[in-house]
Amino acid sequence: MKNVIAKKLATKNIVTMKKSGFLQPASALARGCLKPVMVGAMLAASGLAGAQSMQDAQRPSYDYVGLSYLTQNLDEFDCDQDGLVLDASFTLTDGFYVKGNYSDVSGDGSCGSSMLQAGVGYRHPWGDYWHMYGVVSFADRDDDVGGGDSGPVAAAGIRGFLSEGWEGWAELGHSSLGDGELSANVGGAYHLTSAFAVTGGVGFSGEQNSLSIGGRYHF
């Protein structure tokens, strides 16, 4: 009799524990344990993605089109020339991008030319706000007085944010056009919005000095 009563009490306790959730199948317990782990993993992954996106946003974009006014002084020809420059850049991968520009300038005497230049660049993060980059391109120039030249151009430099909204860059280049020359360029941009920026820069070489001011649209 005592055994029968004990079995009934044990059965009643098991039913009560199941209803209250204290007694669950092993699969249910496993699912319950896995849920926090899965949620934690998803949060960690989203956190890493968010951190990467934030880090990328802290560096300049390489997807843009720009238009600027350029004025140059050519020591070799003892003349001044000015005109417009249209430039563009487009990202291919996390590191590689393509860029190009077309310029049309004119001036007094034997000044004046149009030039098309296009190439491929590679950028690498440097610190939290900068890139180191290198560009190899090909340029084709037509002089207004006849003739012209073409050949490879190489450049390397750094580009990044000096402070919020203020971007800067510095670049050294070598052109094979003419007798070949080294050049140095420095410039900056002020980002009015995430899409629009005002740009400016100066360039120096053994045969010419230049000044440019313009605008840029990021997409």
Secondary structure as UniProt FT lines:
FT   HELIX           2..20
FT   HELIX           26..57
FT   STRAND          64..74
FT   TURN            75..78
FT   STRAND          79..91
FT   STRAND          96..107
FT   TURN            109..110
FT   STRAND          113..126
FT   TURN            127..129
FT   STRAND          130..143
FT   TURN            144..145
FT   STRAND          148..163
FT   TURN            164..165
FT   STRAND          166..175
FT   TURN            178..179
FT   STRAND          181..191
FT   STRAND          196..205
FT   STRAND          208..218
//
